[in-house]
Amino acid sequence: MGDVYKPVRVAAVQAASVFLDREGSTEKACRLIREAGAHGARVIGFPESFIPAHPVWFHHHAATAGISNKLSVELFKNSVEVPGAETEALCAAARDVNAYVVIGVCEKLPNTLGTLFNTQLYIGPDGSLIRKHQKIMPTVGERLVHTGGHGDTFGAFATEFGPASGLICGENSNPLAVFALIAEGTRIHVMSWPNHFPTSGDPLRNRVAIDSQAFAQMSKAFVISACGTVDERMIEMLKVGPEGEQFLRNPDCCGGSLIVNPMSRIIAGPMGPEEGILYADCDLELAIQMKLRHDFAGHYNRPDIFQLHVNRAAPQLYHVHNAELPQQLATDAPSVLPQPAARLAPPESEPQ
């Protein structure tokens, strides 16, 4: 009889955050997880920085403008600690519907008042927080509020369907990042996207379609692209003026979620600007068929010519060489010091 690869129902959630409201966005995410799970989804993808929002104000305001500073402070105040109360709620929702969830959050480190990460959480159907991925390189305005992650949070994660993976926005067109996940055998890949791109660039939906189909062609994986969208609360809080409001209400500027199969064909979507959930049933045997032609991490490559080395180490910024402090200094020292971010769980296999 041989191995059996059962079809997997997947979902792409397209929704607007409850803008800069951590608790409201978390509650909305949990509701959407339960809705997608009730429709049979076993893998559920969410947009970038869904909790509490993506820093899209930098698409419309100068970096040092008063409104930019105000919104950036609110972003920090509403960001997520990992683990924390918000991750517990998300894990409970995933457990309730027996689904894997990939969701974007803005992450802050405990006991700090500054550094933020653009992060994806990978949650298991048993309610466990499998691991997190911190976006390696912040893009355009993100650089004003986010720092880049390191190799310790990069890589595929194990599921009952085989390796799965995720990347955030522009990472999905980074050739080395894409190849690394191909080499780790990803079968289902989640792309998390914001609700719109800068006003001077190509519309979000165009890039989403191109990157999703390209990733599927190279990896022979199913690709879930989950995009954010725009609502009136966000438009009001951004204070972008008439021209900016006209742009944000243009149905071509946001949305575009879709699902792609290993033949690079779009099998669900693309969506318009509306909120909703896309579903698709993924036949993993199709990936076998396509890899018989091109297995870029196997017979259709030349490791004697091309090699990729991934550094899984996280740099250590702060290290105490002598822990024996005088009593008075020890008394005056803070009881808790911020520690570097650590990977929550190791990937299935480390590169040699």
C-alpha positions as a Markdown table, in Angstrom:
| # | Residue | x | y | z |
|---|---|---|---|---|
| 1 | Met | 0.0 | 0.0 | 0.0 |
| 2 | Gly | 2.9 | 2.4 | 0.7 |
| 3 | Asp | 2.7 | 5.8 | 2.3 |
| 4 | Val | -0.5 | 7.7 | 2.5 |
| 5 | Tyr | -0.7 | 11.5 | 2.1 |
| 6 | Lys | -4.1 | 12.7 | 3.1 |
| 7 | Pro | -5.4 | 16.0 | 1.7 |
| 8 | Val | -5.0 | 19.0 | 4.1 |
| 9 | Arg | -7.5 | 21.9 | 4.2 |
| 10 | Val | -5.8 | 25.2 | 4.7 |
| 11 | Ala | -7.0 | 28.7 | 5.2 |
| 12 | Ala | -5.8 | 32.3 | 4.5 |
| 13 | Val | -7.3 | 34.9 | 6.8 |
| 14 | Gln | -7.7 | 38.3 | 5.3 |
| 15 | Ala | -8.8 | 40.9 | 7.9 |
| 16 | Ala | -8.0 | 44.2 | 9.4 |
| 17 | Ser | -6.4 | 44.5 | 12.8 |
| 18 | Val | -8.2 | 46.3 | 15.6 |
| 19 | Phe | -5.8 | 49.1 | 14.9 |
| 20 | Leu | -3.2 | 49.5 | 17.7 |
| 21 | Asp | -5.4 | 47.6 | 20.1 |
| 22 | Arg | -3.6 | 44.5 | 21.4 |
| 23 | Glu | -6.5 | 43.0 | 23.3 |
| 24 | Gly | -9.0 | 43.7 | 20.5 |
| 25 | Ser | -6.8 | 42.3 | 17.8 |
| 26 | Thr | -6.1 | 39.2 | 19.9 |
| 27 | Glu | -9.8 | 38.6 | 20.5 |
| 28 | Lys | -10.5 | 39.1 | 16.8 |
| 29 | Ala | -7.7 | 36.6 | 15.8 |
| 30 | Cys | -9.1 | 34.0 | 18.2 |
| 31 | Arg | -12.6 | 34.3 | 16.7 |
| 32 | Leu | -11.2 | 34.0 | 13.2 |
| 33 | Ile | -9.1 | 30.9 | 14.2 |
| 34 | Arg | -12.2 | 29.2 | 15.5 |
| 35 | Glu | -14.2 | 30.2 | 12.4 |
| 36 | Ala | -11.6 | 28.8 | 10.1 |
| 37 | Gly | -11.2 | 25.6 | 12.2 |
| 38 | Ala | -15.0 | 25.1 | 12.2 |
| 39 | His | -14.8 | 24.9 | 8.4 |
| 40 | Gly | -12.1 | 22.2 | 8.6 |
| 41 | Ala | -8.9 | 24.2 | 8.2 |
| 42 | Arg | -5.9 | 22.4 | 9.7 |
| 43 | Val | -3.4 | 25.2 | 8.8 |
| 44 | Ile | -4.5 | 28.8 | 9.2 |
| 45 | Gly | -2.4 | 31.7 | 8.0 |
| 46 | Phe | -2.7 | 35.4 | 9.2 |
| 47 | Pro | -1.4 | 38.7 | 8.0 |
| 48 | Glu | 1.8 | 40.4 | 9.0 |
| 49 | Ser | 1.8 | 42.2 | 12.4 |
| 50 | Phe | -1.9 | 41.4 | 12.8 |
| 51 | Ile | -1.5 | 42.0 | 16.6 |
| 52 | Pro | -1.7 | 45.0 | 17.1 |
| 53 | Ala | -1.0 | 46.5 | 13.6 |
| 54 | His | 1.7 | 47.1 | 11.0 |
| 55 | Pro | 3.4 | 50.5 | 11.1 |
| 56 | Val | 1.8 | 51.7 | 7.9 |
| 57 | Trp | 1.8 | 55.3 | 9.0 |
| 58 | Phe | 5.4 | 55.6 | 7.7 |
| 59 | His | 3.8 | 55.2 | 4.2 |
| 60 | His | 2.1 | 58.6 | 4.7 |
| 61 | His | 3.9 | 60.6 | 7.3 |
| 62 | Ala | 7.5 | 61.7 | 7.9 |
| 63 | Ala | 9.5 | 59.6 | 10.3 |
| 64 | Thr | 9.9 | 62.4 | 12.8 |
| 65 | Ala | 6.4 | 63.8 | 12.5 |
| 66 | Gly | 4.4 | 64.1 | 15.7 |
| 67 | Ile | 1.7 | 61.7 | 14.4 |
| 68 | Ser | 4.4 | 59.1 | 13.6 |
| 69 | Asn | 5.9 | 59.3 | 17.0 |
| 70 | Lys | 2.5 | 59.1 | 18.7 |
| 71 | Leu | 1.5 | 56.0 | 16.7 |
| 72 | Ser | 4.9 | 54.4 | 17.2 |
| 73 | Val | 4.5 | 54.8 | 21.0 |
| 74 | Glu | 1.1 | 53.2 | 20.8 |
| 75 | Leu | 2.5 | 50.4 | 18.8 |
| 76 | Phe | 5.1 | 49.6 | 21.5 |
| 77 | Lys | 2.5 | 49.9 | 24.3 |
| 78 | Asn | 0.2 | 47.4 | 22.4 |
| 79 | Ser | 3.0 | 44.9 | 21.3 |
| 80 | Val | 3.1 | 41.3 | 22.4 |
| 81 | Glu | 5.5 | 39.5 | 24.8 |
| 82 | Val | 6.3 | 36.0 | 23.7 |
| 83 | Pro | 5.2 | 34.0 | 25.6 |
| 84 | Gly | 2.5 | 36.1 | 27.3 |
| 85 | Ala | -1.3 | 36.5 | 27.8 |
| 86 | Glu | -1.9 | 37.0 | 24.1 |
| 87 | Thr | 0.0 | 33.9 | 23.0 |
| 88 | Glu | -1.9 | 31.9 | 25.6 |
| 89 | Ala | -5.2 | 33.0 | 24.1 |
| 90 | Leu | -4.1 | 32.2 | 20.6 |
| 91 | Cys | -2.8 | 28.8 | 21.6 |
| 92 | Ala | -6.1 | 28.0 | 23.3 |
| 93 | Ala | -8.0 | 28.9 | 20.1 |
| 94 | Ala | -5.7 | 26.7 | 18.0 |
| 95 | Arg | -6.2 | 23.8 | 20.5 |
| 96 | Asp | -10.0 | 24.2 | 20.4 |
| 97 | Val | -10.1 | 23.6 | 16.6 |
| 98 | Asn | -7.0 | 21.2 | 16.3 |
| 99 | Ala | -5.2 | 23.5 | 13.8 |
| 100 | Tyr | -1.7 | 24.9 | 13.2 |
| 101 | Val | -1.7 | 28.7 | 13.2 |
| 102 | Val | 0.8 | 31.1 | 11.7 |
| 103 | Ile | 0.1 | 34.7 | 12.8 |
| 104 | Gly | 2.1 | 37.9 | 12.6 |
| 105 | Val | 2.6 | 40.0 | 15.8 |
| 106 | Cys | 4.7 | 43.0 | 16.8 |
| 107 | Glu | 6.9 | 41.6 | 19.5 |
| 108 | Lys | 8.6 | 43.3 | 22.4 |
| 109 | Leu | 11.1 | 41.8 | 24.8 |
| 110 | Pro | 10.1 | 41.5 | 28.5 |
| 111 | Asn | 11.5 | 44.3 | 30.8 |
| 112 | Thr | 12.4 | 46.6 | 27.9 |
| 113 | Leu | 11.1 | 49.9 | 26.6 |
| 114 | Gly | 12.4 | 50.0 | 23.1 |
| 115 | Thr | 13.3 | 47.2 | 20.8 |
| 116 | Leu | 10.6 | 45.6 | 18.7 |
| 117 | Phe | 10.6 | 42.6 | 16.3 |
| 118 | Asn | 8.3 | 41.9 | 13.3 |
| 119 | Thr | 7.4 | 38.3 | 14.3 |
| 120 | Gln | 5.5 | 35.2 | 13.1 |
| 121 | Leu | 4.2 | 32.8 | 15.7 |
| 122 | Tyr | 3.9 | 29.1 | 14.9 |
| 123 | Ile | 1.3 | 27.4 | 17.0 |
| 124 | Gly | 0.5 | 23.7 | 17.2 |
| 125 | Pro | -2.9 | 22.0 | 17.2 |
| 126 | Asp | -2.2 | 20.8 | 20.8 |
| 127 | Gly | -2.1 | 24.5 | 21.9 |
| 128 | Ser | 1.7 | 24.6 | 22.1 |
| 129 | Leu | 3.8 | 27.6 | 20.9 |
| 130 | Ile | 6.1 | 25.7 | 18.6 |
| 131 | Arg | 8.5 | 28.5 | 17.9 |
| 132 | Lys | 8.6 | 32.0 | 16.5 |
| 133 | His | 10.3 | 33.7 | 13.5 |
| 134 | Gln | 11.6 | 37.2 | 13.7 |
| 135 | Lys | 11.8 | 39.0 | 10.4 |
| 136 | Ile | 15.4 | 39.0 | 9.3 |
| 137 | Met | 15.4 | 42.4 | 7.7 |
| 138 | Pro | 12.8 | 45.2 | 8.4 |
| 139 | Thr | 11.6 | 46.8 | 5.2 |
| 140 | Val | 11.2 | 50.6 | 4.5 |
| 141 | Gly | 9.3 | 52.2 | 7.4 |
| 142 | Glu | 9.6 | 49.1 | 9.6 |
| 143 | Arg | 13.2 | 50.0 | 10.1 |
| 144 | Leu | 12.1 | 52.9 | 12.3 |
| 145 | Val | 10.4 | 50.6 | 14.8 |
| 146 | His | 11.7 | 47.1 | 14.2 |
| 147 | Thr | 15.1 | 45.5 | 14.5 |
| 148 | Gly | 16.1 | 42.4 | 12.5 |
| 149 | Gly | 16.0 | 38.9 | 13.8 |
| 150 | His | 18.8 | 36.4 | 13.6 |
| 151 | Gly | 19.3 | 32.8 | 12.4 |
| 152 | Asp | 18.2 | 31.4 | 15.7 |
| 153 | Thr | 14.5 | 31.9 | 14.8 |
| 154 | Phe | 14.8 | 31.0 | 11.1 |
| 155 | Gly | 13.7 | 27.7 | 9.6 |
| 156 | Ala | 10.9 | 25.2 | 8.9 |
| 157 | Phe | 8.9 | 23.6 | 11.7 |
| 158 | Ala | 7.5 | 20.1 | 12.1 |
| 159 | Thr | 3.8 | 19.2 | 11.5 |
| 160 | Glu | 1.9 | 16.0 | 11.1 |
| 161 | Phe | 1.9 | 16.7 | 7.4 |
| 162 | Gly | 5.7 | 17.2 | 7.2 |
| 163 | Pro | 7.8 | 20.3 | 7.3 |
| 164 | Ala | 6.0 | 23.7 | 7.1 |
| 165 | Ser | 7.3 | 27.2 | 7.1 |
| 166 | Gly | 6.6 | 30.9 | 7.1 |
| 167 | Leu | 8.2 | 34.1 | 6.0 |
| 168 | Ile | 7.1 | 37.8 | 6.3 |
| 169 | Cys | 6.4 | 40.1 | 3.3 |
| 170 | Gly | 9.7 | 40.9 | 1.5 |
| 171 | Glu | 11.5 | 37.8 | 2.9 |
| 172 | Asn | 9.3 | 35.7 | 0.5 |
| 173 | Ser | 11.4 | 37.0 | -2.4 |
| 174 | Asn | 14.8 | 36.7 | -0.7 |
| 175 | Pro | 16.4 | 33.9 | -2.8 |
| 176 | Leu | 18.6 | 32.5 | 0.0 |
| 177 | Ala | 15.8 | 32.5 | 2.6 |
| 178 | Val | 13.6 | 30.7 | 0.0 |
| 179 | Phe | 16.2 | 28.2 | -0.8 |
| 180 | Ala | 17.0 | 27.4 | 2.8 |
| 181 | Leu | 13.3 | 26.5 | 3.4 |
| 182 | Ile | 13.3 | 24.4 | 0.2 |
| 183 | Ala | 16.3 | 22.6 | 1.6 |
| 184 | Glu | 14.5 | 22.0 | 4.9 |
| 185 | Gly | 11.7 | 20.3 | 2.9 |
| 186 | Thr | 8.8 | 22.7 | 3.4 |
| 187 | Arg | 5.4 | 21.4 | 2.1 |
| 188 | Ile | 3.1 | 24.1 | 3.2 |
| 189 | His | 4.4 | 27.7 | 3.4 |
| 190 | Val | 2.6 | 30.7 | 4.9 |
| 191 | Met | 3.3 | 34.2 | 3.7 |
| 192 | Ser | 2.2 | 37.0 | 6.0 |
| 193 | Trp | 1.6 | 40.4 | 4.3 |
| 194 | Pro | 0.6 | 43.9 | 5.6 |
| 195 | Asn | -2.6 | 45.7 | 4.5 |
| 196 | His | -1.0 | 47.9 | 1.9 |
| 197 | Phe | 2.4 | 48.9 | 0.3 |
| 198 | Pro | 3.9 | 52.4 | 0.1 |
| 199 | Thr | 1.9 | 54.9 | -2.1 |
| 200 | Ser | 4.8 | 55.1 | -4.6 |
| 201 | Gly | 5.2 | 51.4 | -5.2 |
| 202 | Asp | 3.4 | 48.5 | -7.0 |
| 203 | Pro | 0.1 | 47.5 | -5.4 |
| 204 | Leu | 0.3 | 44.8 | -2.7 |
| 205 | Arg | -1.8 | 42.3 | -4.6 |
| 206 | Asn | 0.6 | 42.3 | -7.6 |
| 207 | Arg | 3.6 | 41.4 | -5.5 |
| 208 | Val | 1.7 | 38.8 | -3.5 |
| 209 | Ala | 0.7 | 36.9 | -6.6 |
| 210 | Ile | 4.2 | 37.0 | -8.1 |
| 211 | Asp | 6.0 | 35.9 | -4.9 |
| 212 | Ser | 3.4 | 33.2 | -4.1 |
| 213 | Gln | 3.6 | 31.6 | -7.5 |
| 214 | Ala | 7.4 | 31.9 | -7.7 |
| 215 | Phe | 7.8 | 30.3 | -4.2 |
| 216 | Ala | 5.5 | 27.4 | -5.2 |
| 217 | Gln | 7.3 | 26.9 | -8.5 |
| 218 | Met | 10.7 | 26.6 | -6.8 |
| 219 | Ser | 9.7 | 24.7 | -3.7 |
| 220 | Lys | 6.8 | 22.6 | -5.0 |
| 221 | Ala | 5.0 | 23.5 | -1.8 |
| 222 | Phe | 1.5 | 24.8 | -1.3 |
| 223 | Val | 1.6 | 28.6 | -0.5 |
| 224 | Ile | -0.9 | 30.4 | 1.8 |
| 225 | Ser | -0.7 | 34.1 | 1.3 |
| 226 | Ala | -2.6 | 36.0 | 4.0 |
| 227 | Cys | -2.9 | 39.8 | 3.5 |
| 228 | Gly | -4.2 | 42.5 | 5.8 |
| 229 | Thr | -6.9 | 44.9 | 4.7 |
| 230 | Val | -8.0 | 48.5 | 5.6 |
| 231 | Asp | -10.9 | 49.6 | 7.8 |
| 232 | Glu | -12.4 | 53.0 | 8.7 |
| 233 | Arg | -10.9 | 52.9 | 12.3 |
| 234 | Met | -7.4 | 52.7 | 10.8 |
| 235 | Ile | -8.0 | 55.4 | 8.2 |
| 236 | Glu | -9.3 | 57.8 | 10.9 |
| 237 | Met | -6.4 | 57.1 | 13.3 |
| 238 | Leu | -3.8 | 57.6 | 10.5 |
| 239 | Lys | -4.9 | 61.1 | 9.7 |
| 240 | Val | -3.6 | 60.9 | 6.2 |
| 241 | Gly | -5.7 | 63.7 | 4.6 |
| 242 | Pro | -8.1 | 63.6 | 1.6 |
| 243 | Glu | -5.4 | 62.2 | -0.9 |
| 244 | Gly | -4.3 | 59.5 | 1.5 |
| 245 | Glu | -7.9 | 58.5 | 2.3 |
| 246 | Gln | -8.6 | 58.2 | -1.4 |
| 247 | Phe | -5.6 | 55.9 | -1.8 |
| 248 | Leu | -6.5 | 53.8 | 1.2 |
| 249 | Arg | -10.1 | 53.4 | 0.0 |
| 250 | Asn | -8.9 | 52.3 | -3.5 |
| 251 | Pro | -9.9 | 48.6 | -3.7 |
| 252 | Asp | -6.6 | 47.9 | -5.6 |
| 253 | Cys | -4.4 | 49.1 | -2.8 |
| 254 | Cys | -5.0 | 46.3 | -0.2 |
| 255 | Gly | -6.0 | 42.7 | 0.1 |
| 256 | Gly | -5.2 | 40.1 | -2.5 |
| 257 | Ser | -5.0 | 37.0 | -0.4 |
| 258 | Leu | -4.6 | 33.7 | -2.3 |
| 259 | Ile | -3.6 | 30.1 | -2.1 |
| 260 | Val | -1.3 | 28.5 | -4.7 |
| 261 | Asn | -0.5 | 24.8 | -5.4 |
| 262 | Pro | 2.8 | 23.2 | -6.4 |
| 263 | Met | 2.1 | 23.7 | -10.1 |
| 264 | Ser | 2.1 | 27.5 | -9.4 |
| 265 | Arg | -1.6 | 27.7 | -10.0 |
| 266 | Ile | -3.9 | 29.9 | -7.9 |
| 267 | Ile | -6.5 | 27.6 | -6.4 |
| 268 | Ala | -8.2 | 30.1 | -4.1 |
| 269 | Gly | -8.6 | 33.8 | -4.5 |
| 270 | Pro | -7.3 | 36.4 | -5.1 |
| 271 | Met | -9.5 | 38.3 | -2.8 |
| 272 | Gly | -10.5 | 41.9 | -3.2 |
| 273 | Pro | -10.2 | 44.4 | -0.3 |
| 274 | Glu | -12.9 | 42.7 | 1.8 |
| 275 | Glu | -12.5 | 40.7 | 5.0 |
| 276 | Gly | -12.9 | 37.0 | 4.7 |
| 277 | Ile | -11.3 | 33.6 | 4.8 |
| 278 | Leu | -10.1 | 31.6 | 1.8 |
| 279 | Tyr | -10.0 | 27.8 | 1.9 |
| 280 | Ala | -8.3 | 25.2 | -0.2 |
| 281 | Asp | -7.8 | 21.4 | 0.0 |
| 282 | Cys | -4.2 | 20.5 | -0.6 |
| 283 | Asp | -3.3 | 17.2 | -2.2 |
| 284 | Leu | 0.3 | 16.6 | -1.1 |
| 285 | Glu | 0.8 | 14.0 | -3.8 |
| 286 | Leu | 0.9 | 16.8 | -6.3 |
| 287 | Ala | 4.1 | 18.0 | -4.7 |
| 288 | Ile | 5.6 | 14.5 | -5.3 |
| 289 | Gln | 4.6 | 14.7 | -9.0 |
| 290 | Met | 6.2 | 18.1 | -9.4 |
| 291 | Lys | 9.4 | 17.2 | -7.5 |
| 292 | Leu | 9.9 | 14.4 | -10.0 |
| 293 | Arg | 10.7 | 17.2 | -12.4 |
| 294 | His | 12.5 | 19.7 | -10.3 |
| 295 | Asp | 13.7 | 18.9 | -6.8 |
| 296 | Phe | 15.9 | 21.9 | -6.1 |
| 297 | Ala | 17.0 | 20.5 | -2.8 |
| 298 | Gly | 17.8 | 17.1 | -4.3 |
| 299 | His | 18.4 | 15.6 | -7.8 |
| 300 | Tyr | 17.8 | 18.9 | -9.6 |
| 301 | Asn | 20.8 | 20.7 | -8.0 |
| 302 | Arg | 24.5 | 20.4 | -7.9 |
| 303 | Pro | 25.8 | 20.6 | -4.3 |
| 304 | Asp | 29.4 | 20.3 | -5.6 |
| 305 | Ile | 28.8 | 23.7 | -7.2 |
| 306 | Phe | 26.2 | 25.4 | -5.0 |
| 307 | Gln | 26.1 | 25.4 | -1.3 |
| 308 | Leu | 24.2 | 27.5 | 1.3 |
| 309 | His | 25.4 | 27.9 | 4.9 |
| 310 | Val | 23.0 | 29.1 | 7.6 |
| 311 | Asn | 24.2 | 30.6 | 10.8 |
| 312 | Arg | 21.8 | 29.6 | 13.6 |
| 313 | Ala | 23.6 | 31.5 | 16.3 |
| 314 | Ala | 22.2 | 34.6 | 18.0 |
| 315 | Pro | 24.7 | 37.3 | 18.7 |
| 316 | Gln | 25.1 | 38.2 | 22.4 |
| 317 | Leu | 25.1 | 42.0 | 23.0 |
| 318 | Tyr | 25.7 | 41.9 | 26.8 |
| 319 | His | 27.8 | 39.6 | 28.8 |
| 320 | Val | 29.0 | 39.9 | 32.4 |
| 321 | His | 32.5 | 38.6 | 32.8 |
| 322 | Asn | 32.6 | 38.7 | 36.6 |
| 323 | Ala | 29.3 | 37.8 | 38.3 |
| 324 | Glu | 30.9 | 38.4 | 41.8 |
| 325 | Leu | 29.7 | 42.0 | 42.5 |
| 326 | Pro | 30.4 | 43.9 | 45.7 |
| 327 | Gln | 27.4 | 43.6 | 48.1 |
| 328 | Gln | 26.4 | 47.3 | 47.7 |
| 329 | Leu | 26.5 | 47.1 | 43.9 |
| 330 | Ala | 24.6 | 43.9 | 44.0 |
| 331 | Thr | 21.9 | 45.6 | 46.2 |
| 332 | Asp | 21.7 | 48.5 | 43.8 |
| 333 | Ala | 21.6 | 46.4 | 40.6 |
| 334 | Pro | 18.2 | 45.7 | 38.9 |
| 335 | Ser | 16.8 | 42.4 | 39.9 |
| 336 | Val | 15.9 | 41.5 | 36.3 |
| 337 | Leu | 18.1 | 42.2 | 33.2 |
| 338 | Pro | 16.8 | 41.9 | 29.7 |
| 339 | Gln | 18.1 | 38.8 | 27.9 |
| 340 | Pro | 18.7 | 38.3 | 24.2 |
| 341 | Ala | 15.8 | 36.7 | 22.4 |
| 342 | Ala | 16.0 | 32.9 | 22.1 |
| 343 | Arg | 14.5 | 30.4 | 19.8 |
| 344 | Leu | 11.6 | 28.7 | 21.4 |
| 345 | Ala | 12.2 | 25.3 | 19.9 |
| 346 | Pro | 14.9 | 23.9 | 17.6 |
| 347 | Pro | 14.1 | 23.1 | 14.0 |
| 348 | Glu | 13.8 | 19.4 | 13.1 |
| 349 | Ser | 17.3 | 19.4 | 11.7 |
| 350 | Glu | 20.3 | 21.7 | 11.8 |
| 351 | Pro | 22.4 | 22.3 | 8.7 |
| 352 | Gln | 25.7 | 20.6 | 8.7 |
